[in-house]
Amino acid sequence: MEADARDAVSTCAADVDEAVAAARRIDDEEIVSALHAAVVVGATTTKAADVQALVATWAPAIVVVEEAGEVTEAHTLAALHGGVQQLLLIGDHKQLRPKTTVYELSVGGRRGYNLDVSLFERLADVVGYANVHALSTQRRMRPAIASLIRDTVYPSLVDAPCVNEYPAAVAGMGAPLFWWDHPAREDRAPQRCGAVAGGGRSHANTREVALVVGLVRYLMQQGFQPARLVVLTGYVGQLQLLRRALSSLTAVAIDDRDREALEALVEPAAADAGASGASGTVVAPAAIGGAGGGEVRVATVDNFQGEESDVVIASLVRCNASGAVGFLGIPNRINVLLSRAKHGLYLVGSVGTLTRRSDTPGGVMWTQVRRLLAETGRVGTALPLRCQPHGTAVTVTTAADWDVKAGDGGCAAACTYQMDCGHVCPRRCHPDDRRHTAAGASCAAPCLRLRPVAECPHQHPCPRPCGEPCGPRAVLLPSVTLPCGHTRTGVRCNDATAGRLRCTVRVTVVMPLCGHTATVTCGIARERRYTTSPAYCTARCGVELACGHACAAKCSACRQLDGAAAAANGVRVDHGTCQFQCAQPQVCGHECGAVCHAGSPCPPCARPCGRGCEHANCARACGEPCVPCVEPCSWTCPHQAARPAADAPSVVVAAGEAAGEAAAGPGRCAMPCGAPCDLLPCDRRCDLPLACGHRCPSPCGEACPPPAFCAVCGSRFAELADEVVDLVMMTRLGEVDLDADPLIVLGCGHVFLMSTLDGWMELSSAYARDETTGAWTEPRLLPPGTSALRGCPTCRRQAPEVRRYGRPRAKARLDAAVDGHIRLIRGRVNDLLRRLDVGVEVASQAEARLDGSRRTEADDRGGCADCGVTAATAALATLAGAARALARDAEAANPATRVHAASLVTVTREEQAAAAAASPTVPPPSPGAVAAAARRRAAIALPPPDLGAPADAWMVAADAAVAASRVAGASRGGGAGSRRSGAGCGHAHGPQTAADCRAAAAVHLDAAGAALTAAADVATRGRLPARAVQVAQRRVVLLERWVEVDLRAAAATPVADQEAAVARQEQSCDRLQAALADLRATLTAWPSASASAFVATAARRAAALRARVRGEAAPGVLSVAEKGAIFAALHMTPADVAGHMFRCPAGDAYLVGDCGATNQVGTCPECRAPIGGSYAGPERGNERDPNYMAGPSRHGGA
């Protein structure tokens, strides 16, 4: 059972893979179409490399790579294609290089790989190789900040005029640019970071975090919105500490790339011993006034390239005795760090550590930065600040100085501002909200106002601060008894006074109308009418519907109050339609996705087909039959004799010729792609070399596998050396001789020996082989019935890529297509049968109206009876035409028929080409060659298709034509009189003779006869005995109809033409007798009880018709006079009788009482067939007889 489950899962996985591949191909086609319609297309280099085939198909002439300095050379080249005419690289190779996952592969790894050198950098460093143009004007940094990179990296950098318009100073700061030096050592236990190359350690400095957080808080107190501030650091470990500390101060924004790095960070086992003392520097957001909205961005330097901010605070982290600076010793990273700020840049870090190693490029650059800042006094251990309200200069040296010297953003002096309530502002000097009008500037002293009695009858003191209004937030009372009897505690004084209390005790309520229970609070239970209304029931209905599913709607949705409802308690119950998915498994293997449709068949599967071949993929829905591919098959073998192409004559080689003998040219499969192959499988090993230069391990004729499966140097081959590839001898891959038994690599990745897969795929059932030599000799005849092709022995995935199994695989696919085609045709035939039943009923009503036998609703509306007959006849004729077209298409469009025709045409053309190329001196083909050619033709023959559906369609066409003949040939007003027409018809209806009626009926009867002839031919070719019997029965009914038409026409024939009319009637009776004889002969070969009963009743009808022709009274037949006497006793006139008389399928007459409409089903006592019907119409085969009183007839009684 476990193995079966694994096989099922593997098969489902393979189906999912195929569906995903088909969906991907469809997506690729849509993408290529969109690319051709676009002028400019943007994409990442990773995606461009991933879809190289799409890029090559689109073939853009110009490729622009932005930030090319951060893209590896391999990525840039992979995004190109052979048709590129111009390549534009935009970037800065003096900023960050591309990232490598393995640090040793970068320039910093000093191993010589240098994989982080971009194509941009390599070309820019080669003088004269490429057209290099450098931008020299910067529009971001104020001149003082720009000088840091102008004097170190970009000597020709020029400041744009706009940077001179920046504010002269940063609010609250003593200088817009400063390097704050500190002696705080970095943490001794650096954190392990999975995001660092090689799984290295990320450094952190907890004391420096306190300095940075204090500076951020101070700048926000000066009025800077958080969105204008950015904190940069070179290490993910420091980023983690900064995010935690700043999160308690304001909202913090983290880039997705930094977030991924933080998720890979591994915390150290214990915090650094020097971490104490930093916790006091974290300030709650409520302590900051006027900070505004937004988020403080915290990022690593590597993930902030290309971005900018008004103020940048750089946490440099490193502070140690050895002068190790790590990442911060790379000039490219220093360049990015110093060039992100617009108005203000503040470096927080150890100057001595960063400048100690002056022999490194990074140390040289940091030394230059220190010199530039020292010249203007912008480096030191004390950060200069300036109080905005008082202009006082303040310096901060340690983290504790933030609270002592600038706790509220100003100096240490008191605010002393008297607010409107009379209290004095308790804060120290603060630059934000000088007028104390902001929302958060209310007085926090205790409220001293007396509350009104209306708000609090107990006159409780207001517990709110002075700056807040005295509202309903009152003192809590010990307990309050509610009207329901329950007690509540912790109730506010004002709530109890206003009577706004609701009981919160949970009670269980029973819904008397549905029986469900609900647990709600007592207050809700008292407010809602649970006992009188079902609208509050939230339980699932759960009533079993007619389809078998449980109703999934809420009880309140199914039951509604309705005073006029017949249900108990005035509740109307309506479950609506079932909304469950059908989910029944269909023939294709998919589940039905339609909504529950109990009682009706599932609609055709609308999912994508997904099947295809090397030439195309089926674009139809799964429920539609696939069109077999008629493109030439690509299977070739150089060891077999070549066959001629249709336009290139050559010698035809007998199919029985030894397959192992070399021929003059490569042999090929001559069949279309969708037909079973006729080329013999070749058991030799492929002679072609792989890309590695070694010989292919696969059999001849198969596609060569990737070099990874090379038997000499392939990595995948080495991995599979211990895999069992022979399921019979249990031989492992490393033990086999591929020259004797080549290897087949399946698309799923599994490998097996050719002999193993041949046995597994049952190849011997498709080809015959010599019992002595074991060589394949000729294709076998294809077996009848539906074939199923096996897949991989391990995962059961189909192997369409293996060509040697093309014959059984094509047969299985063709069988599936034929089955789908038959299902589709049968569905259409059933639809035609439903339409035929409706059309017969409409025609019967139209005929009754025309004869005036009974009044209908159309008569009450003043409709035209002749127009109704014309419309009914046209509808039935159209239905017959649709059935004929379906019958032709059902046979012509059969996939098996089309494939066999294509195969036969291919073989015939080859034989004609060979005959045309033969020389007169060449002797005629030998008997062996002739026999081989005959065997080849027999090998391409397919089993006869199922022709049941075409035969049924032809019979539907005959039935519709016979029904149309009854209406078209009906008498108008009793013979040659003028037709009746409704008021205001507008049509000119003239008189119609009996000859006209016969001619009108004859057109449809001839069509019915032709349809039955075609149905008989299809039944004979398809060997369908049951259909042959049905066709013979319908032919008897058709000839009976001919006799009735001749009898009706003879009633109005002049005396001079009576003799010819009688002779024509006798001929019709003779044809009827001959048809009965044919039916009896058919039943002799294929007996049928129901058909035998039909023959007996048909013989009686034929005798009655013969008697009518000769003017005799047949046994058991009532004359017109006898009928009149019988119905006179029932108080019915001849006009009333015509609207009440029907005939059973065997032709016996019976009467329907009351209004003449069928409303129940009975059984004919003569033929035992169902008679009567429902309100929808008569039973199948029963029809109204409006001309019952025109002559004698036989009764079955009902």
Secondary structure, DSSP 8 states (H G I E B T S, - for coil): -HHHHHHHHHHHHHHHHHHHHHHHHHHHHHHHHHHHH-S-----HHHHHHTHHHHHHH--SEEEEETGGGSBHHHHHHT--TT--EEEEE--TTS-----SSGGGSTTTTSS--TT-BHHHHHHHSTTTS------EE-SS-HHHHHHHHTTT-TT-EE-GGGGGS-SS-TTBS-SEEEE-------SS-EEETTSGGG-EE---HHHHHHHHHHHHHHHHTT--GGGEEEEES-HHHHHHHHHHHHTTS-EE--HHHHHHHHTEE--SS--GGGTT-GGG---GGG--S--SS-EEEEEGGG-TT--EEEEEEE-----SS---GGGG-HHHHHHHHTSEEEEEEEES-HHHHHS-TTSHHHHHHHHHHHHHHHTT-EESSEEEE-TTT--EEEE-STHHHHHHHTTSS-SSB---B-TTS-B--SB--SS-TTS-STT----SB------TTT-TT-----SBTTS---S---EEEEEE-TTS-EEEEEEHHHHHHT------EEEEE-TTT--EEEEEHHHHHHS-TTT-GGG--SB---B-TTS-B--SBHHHHEEE-TT-SSGGGEEE---S--SB---B-TTS-B--SB--TTS------SB---B-SS-B--SBTTS------SB---EETTS----BTTB------TTS-TTS--SS-EE--SBTTS---S----SB---B-TTSSB--SBTTS----GGG-TTT-HHHHHTTTSEEETTTTEEGGG--TTTS-EEE-TTS-EEEHHHHHHHTTGGGTEEE-TTT--EEEE----SS-------TTT----TT-GGGHHHHHHHHHHHHHHHHHHHHHHHHHHHHHHHHHHHHHHHHHHHHHHTSS--HHHHTT--HHHHHHHHHHHHHHHHHHHHHHHHHHHHT-HHHHHHHHHHHHHHHHHHHHHHH--TTS----HHHHHHHHHHHHHH-------HHHHHHHHHHHHHHHHHHHHHT--SSSSSS-----TT---------HHHHHHHHHHHHHHHHHHHHHHHHHHHHTT-HHHHHHHHHHHHHHHHHHHHHHHHHHTT--GGGHHHHHHHHHHHHHHHHHHHHHHHHHHHHS--HHHHHHHHHHHHHHHHHHHHHHT---TTEE-HHHHHHHHHHTT--HHHHHTTEEE-TTS-EEE--TTS---SEEE-TTT--EEEEETTEE-TT-EE-TTGGGS-EEB---
